Amino acid sequence: MRLVLVLGDQLSPDLTALQKTDKSQDVVVMAEVADEASYVPHHPKKIAFTFAAMRKFAARLEGDGWRVAYTRLDDPQNAGSITGELLRRAEECDATGVVYTEPGEWRLIKALGDMPLKTHCLPDRRFIASHEEFDTWAKDRKALRMEYFYRDMRRKTGLLMDGDQPEGGKWNYDHDNRKPAPDEVSYGGPMRFAPDDTVQEVLDLVRNRFGNNFGSLDDFWFATDAGQARRHLAHWIKGGLPHFGDFQDAMLDDNRFLYHAVIGLYINAGLLDPLEVCHEVAAAYRDGDAPLNAVEGFIRQIIGWREYVRGIYFHEGPDYVTRNALNAQRKLPPVYWGGPTKMRCMQQAVAQTQAEAYAHHIQRLMVTGNFALLAGINPAEVHEWYLAVYADAYEWVEAPNVIGMSQFADGGIIASKPYISSGNYIHKMSDHCGQCAYRVQDKTGKDACPFNLLYWHFLDRHRDRFDGNPRMGNMYRVWDRMDEERRKTVLKEAGIFLDALSAGAPV
């Protein structure tokens, strides 16, 4: 008899470990453990979502004939770690070994590999590209750009393909997906599910154990099983997908979701199959229910970006999360934990994160991420924050997005230039600036938008690195054409702001 480990982000009936073992004699091990719930201070909603979905998946496996050894967080016998629970269950069941599907985090891969038990690690077949396939694609390439990998995934899956050519004649419709915030949003947001008895029991447990973590447990509405997740997907395809492409980069004070799918947490936990989701989205285009720019933009995020960042994470190895190419050393300031700020865009993004354990990609990249990069915040601290506060965050997907895409800490493996902007981008894509204490139109002075000051300060202090970057030449030419006294004023005022930030003062 063997133990079959199922982790909290592996809640899929077609998980490799379940497919390669025998329900008539092997025992599934699932455990809510303190180590996994607290290695970073996870958002309470993320913990509650994971535990509730785990409990429901365990019940599903039992209904399918599996014997499941399930350990709840408050079980007095709980060993506190995945490896501890496996050792305890192995002794209890007299197991000959452990079969598991590869985790999405180097930390767990090492812990499981170091156990004094016979183990068999199987590849995670829920992804389109294997590690070997990605490594083959990456070999001898001067730059590992997602666009070319994405085209290979389109060819492999056949999604949005017309023979050997892309549907509509173009691979990428991103230029159609950058409209500013609309005056009205016709979609009511994600489907909400009232907590049932299982979910409520978990909420009470999490509130008792993790109630002091950053994040609110109020108004918990996530789907916690595959059936609910599929209902939400159908709801979004009908109401959100048609306008998703147009406004996927927009931000609004009074609407946290706009037309976004909000299914990353369901896919990453295993409640939805990513390829099945893409086929349903593609069907909406074929049936005339959604435009090509929306459908292509969504599918690119799944089979392109999601697969690509997983490939980068495993290709680059365990030290990837420690990289700091720009030597950013400032501590993460209190504003990220809900501290007071006069910056409306930061306040909105952090408050939404605190309430929902969710923010969409532009809020993460061009508000909280952009601010951290411009301010020179240590990428390791930024990485841990994103990993802690979002319900869809697991290290394989979060680390490349933060270390690579957002913070340029990998030195340009993912991004060909830093993703930075002044306040003008946020003003264009949102309605935040109209209610901000700072003035986005002011480039200097006491009311100047901090993004305006920090943008030029970043370019100036990193000139040796980026001056020769062909995508940044125009930025430096604008800086060089500025009056010398104005440049001095910008750098002085940016320095004052950064000193206040370092001192923990509200900004």
N, C-alpha and C positions, 0 to 999 in steps of 0.2 A: 504494500500500500504506500502511495506517495501523497505528499501534500501538494496542493495546487494553489499558489498564491494569486490572489486577485486584489490589485491596489485600487485606491479610490478614484483614479482617473482611467481605469480599465473596465468600465461597467458595460461591456459589450458581450453579447452571447457568442459571437464568433471570435472571441479572443483566442489567440494561438494556444495558450496554455490549456484552455478548456477544450479546444478541438483535438489536442494531442494527448489527452488523458482519458481515463475511463471512469464514468460516473458510478459504475457498479462497484468500484472498489476504492477509488481515490477520494480524498477529502479536500474540499475547498477551504482555504483559510482566508478570512477577511477580518480586519481589526482596525478599530478607531484608537489610535495611539497618540500619547502626548508628544512624542518626538515629531511626528508629522504635522501635528496641529500647532506646534509652537517653535519650529526651527527658525521661522520668521514670525512676527506678530500678525498672523493672518486676520483679515477682516472677518468679524463674526458671521456675516452672511455667507462668506466663502466656506467656512467650517461647517455651518449648518447645512448648506447645500450639499456638501460632500458627504457628510454623515447620513443625511436623510436619503440621498440617492443610493448610498452603499446599503443601507438597511433594506430598501425596496428591491435592490438588485439581488441581495442575498435571498430574500423571500422568493423572488422569481426563479433563482437557481434551485431552491428547495422544491418549488412546484414542478420543476422540470426533472426532478429525480436525483439531484445532487445532495450529498451530505455536506452541510456547511458548518464549519466551526467558526462562529462569529463572536468577536469580542467587542463589547461596548466600552466606551471610554470610562464609565464609572464601574466597570466590573472589578471587584476586589483582586482578582487574579491577573489583571492586565499587567503585562510586563513592561509596557511603556514605549516599546519600539517594535518595528516590523520584525527585525531579526529575533528579538526576545520572544515575540509571540510564536514565531516559527519554531524556535527551539523548544518552547513550552509545549506546543501542539505535537511536535515530533516525538517527544518523550511520552506524552499522554496517549498517542495513537500508535506508538511503536512504528513510526514511518521509516521507510528506507531512504527517503530523499525528498527534495523539493523541486517542483517544476514551476517556472514562472516566465512570464512575458517580460521582455526587457523594459525596465523603467525609463522614464523620460528625464532622468536626472543623474548626473555622474555620482552624486553623493550616495544615492540608493544603490546604484550599480556596484559601487565599491563595497558597501556594507553587506550586500547579499553575496558578493563574490568571496568575501572574507569569512563567511560563516563556517563553523566546523560541522557542516552537513554536506552530503552529496547533493549538488545542485545542477539543474539543467536549465539554462537560459535560452529562451526561444525568441526569434525576431518578432517585432510587432507588425503584423501584416495589415493593420488598419490604415497604414499609410501607402500612398501610391508609389513612392520611390524608396527603395531599400538604401541602406548605407552604402552598399557596394555600387549601386547605380549612381548615387550622387557623387561618390568619390571618383568614379570613372568619368563622369561629366566634368568634374572640377580639375582633373589631371591636366597639367601643362597649360591651363588657361592663365593668362596674365591678369584677368579680372573676373571675379565670380559674380556676374550681374544676374539678377533675378529674371530679367526679361527673356533671356535666351533659354534659361532652364524652364521657364513657364511655357515657352513654345514647344519644348520637348514633351512636357506633361500634357499639353493639348493634343499633340499627335498621338501620344500613348493612350489617352483615354477616349479620343474621338470627340470630346466635348467641343461644341461650336466649330466643327470642322465641315467644310464642303469639299469632300474628297481629300486632297492633300493641301488644300488652301483654307485659310481661316474664314469663317462665316462673315459675310459682308466685305471681304477683301482686306481687312486690317486685323492685326493681332490685338491691338490695344486701343481702347476708346477713352483713355484717361482724360484726354483734353476736353471731352464732353461732360466730365464729371466734376467740375469745379465751380459750380454756380454758387453765388453767395446765399446767405440765409433767406428763405422765402418769407413773405408777409404772413402766410397762413400754412399750416400743416394739416393735411386731410386725413392722416393716419393716426389712430389713437394710441399707438405704441404697442409694446409687447403684450402678449396674452398673459394675464395674471391668474395665478392659481392660489386659492385660499388654502392655508395649511390644514392638512388632515391630521388624524391622531398621531401618525408616525412623525410627521413634520413638527407638530406642536411639541411632542416629547423631546425631539432634538433641540428645538428652539429653547426650551426650558433648560436643558442641559448646557447648551452653549452660553446662554445668558449667565448662568451660574458660574461657569468656568472661565469664560473669555469675555465677560461683559465689559471689562475695562480696556479691551483692545480698541484701537481706532476703528470706527465704523458702527453703524446703527443696525440693530436687528429688527427695528420697527418696519411694519409693512412688508414682510417677507412674501414674495410672490413668485419665486422661481419655480419652474417645472422641476420635478425630482424623480421622474421616471421616463422611460422611452415614449410611452403613449402620450403623456403630456407634452413632451418636447416635440413630437411629431404634430400634435395639434397646433402648437405655437408656430411651427414652421409653415404649416398651411395657412394660418392666419396672416403671417408676414408676407408670404408670396402673393396673397390676394390683395392685401392692403398697403404693404410697404415697398415691395420690390419695384413696382412701376416707376416710382420717383426716387428710388434709392440712389441710382447713379448720379442724377442731377445734383442732389444736395448732400452727398456723402461727406463732404468736407465742411459743411456749414455748422454753425453753433448758435444757439438761441438761449437767452436768459430763462425763458419760461417753458422750454421744451427740452427735456433731457435725452430724448431718443430719436426725434425727427423720423426718418424713414429707415433707421438701422435695424438689422436683423436680430441683434442681441442673441446670437446662437453660439458664439464662441465657447461659452462655458459648457454648453450641452455637447458640442462636438468634442471638445478637449477632454471631457469626463467620460466619453464613450456612449452617451445616450443617443446620439445621432451619428450615422455613418457619413463621413464627409463626401464620399463619391455619390452616395444616394441623394444627398442634399443637392449636389451640383446637377445631377440628372433631373431632379424635380424643378430646379430653377431654369435649366435649359428648356424643359418642356413648356414652361410658361412663355418663353420666347417663341417656340414653335407654334404654340396655340394662339399667338397674337395678344397675350395678356401682359407682356412686359417688353420694353424696348431693348435693343441689342446693347446699348451702352450700359444700361443697368445690369443686365444679365452677365455680360462679359466682365464688368468691373467686379461683380461679386465672385464669379468663378475664379477670376485671377487671384483674389484674396485667399481662396481655399487651395486650389491645385497649384497655384503659382507661389504666392508669398508664404503660406503656411508650410508647404512642403519644403520650400527653399530654406526657411529659417531653421527647420529641424535638421536639414542637411548640413547647414553651417555649424550648428551646435555640436553635432557629433563629429564632423570633419575637423573642427578646430581643437577639440579635446577639452579636458577638464580645466585647464588654466584660462579658458576664454573669459570667464566671468571676472577674472582679476586684472584684466588689461586696462591700461590707462594711458593711451597714446599721447594725450594732451596734458598729462600730469596735473589733472584737476584735483585739488586737495581741500576745497572748502567743505565744511560740514553741511549736511542736509538741514536747511533752516526750518523753524517751527511752522511756517506757512503750510508745509506739506502735511503736517499733522493737525491741520485746522486752526493754526495760530492766526491772529488778526493780521489783515493786510488791506491796503487801500487799492490793490490791483484787482479790478473787477473780474478779469478773465481767470486769474489764478483762484480767486475766492470761489467762483462758480464751478470750476473744474474740480477743486478739492472738495467742496461741499457736496457735489454730485457723487463723487467717489465715496465719500463718507456715508452717504445715504444709501447708495445703490450697489456698491462694489463694482461699478461699471462706469466707464467713460469711453467715448468712441475714439478712433485712431487719431484724429486731428487734435482732439483735446489732449491726448497723451503725447503726441509728437510735437505739435506746434505751440502748445501752451506750457504744460508742466515740464515736458522734455526740453523744449526750446529754452525755457527759463533756466533750467539746471545746466544746460550746456553753455549758455552765454555767461552764467554766473560762476562757472568753474567749479561746480559741485562734484565731489568725488563720485565717479561712476559706480563704484561698489555700493555706496549708500543709496544711490538712485536705483540701482538694480534691485536691492533688497526692498526698497519701498514699493516698487511696481509689483514685485513678487508677492508682497504682503497684502496689498489693498484691493486687487482685482480678482473677481471670482473665476475668471478664465485663465489666470496666470499659473503656468507650470514652467519650470526653468527652461526646458527645451525650446519653448516658444517665446517666453518673456526675455531671456537673456540676449539673444541676437537682436531682438527689437530694441532693447535698451542699450546694451553695450555697443552694438554695431550701428543700427539705424539712427537712434535718438542721440546718443552721446559721442559718436565717432571715436569711442575708446578703443576700438579694434584697429584704428589707423587707416581705415578705408577698405576693409574687406567687403563690407556690405554696401556702403554708400561712397559714391565718388567724390562727394563734398559734404561738409557738415550741413545738417538741416537746421538752418538758423533764419530768423527773420526779425525785422523791426516790428513795431506796433502796427504798421500799415496792413500787414497780412491779416492780423486778427481783426482789425477794423473792417476790412473788406469781407471777411467770411463770417462775421458775427454781429450781434447787436450789443455786445458787452461794453464797448467803448463809450457809448452814449450815456451810461450810468456810472462811469468810472470817476474816481476822485482825481486821477491823472488825465491829462489832455493828450490824446494820441497825435494831435496836430503839432504839439510843442516838441521841438528837438532838443532844447536845453531849457534850463530854468527849473524852479521849484515844482512846477506842475508837469514837467516833461514825462512822457510815458517811459518807464524804466527800460522797456524793450528797445526804445530808440537809442538810449545811452549805451546799454550793454551790447547792442549789436556792433557798434563801431569799436567799442573797447575790446571785444573779442577779436575782431579782425586785426586790430592794431597789435595786440599782444601775441597773436599767432601768425604774424606776417611772414616770418621766416619759413613757416611750414606751408602756407597756402598761397603765397604770392605768385607762384608759378602754376597754380591750378587753373586750367583753361576755363573752368566753369565759374571762377571767382574773380577773373580779371576785371570785369566791369565794376564790381564792388570796390576794388582797390582804386580804380581810376576815379570813381566818385569821391572817395575819401581823400585822394591826393589833390583833387580840384578844390576842396574846401579851403576856406580862409584859415591860415595857421592859427589865429587866435580862437576861431571856432573849434578847431580840432582840440586845442588845449582845454577849452571849456568842457567839451564833451568828455574827455578823458578824466578831468578833475571831478566832474559831477558823477560820472560812473564810479570812480574810485570811492567817493563819499558814500554812494549807495551801497557798494559792496562791503565797505567797512561796517556800515550799519547792519547789513545782512549777517556778516560774520559775528557781530556782537549780539545777535539774537533779537535785535530791535524789530518792531513791526515795520513793514515796508509797503 
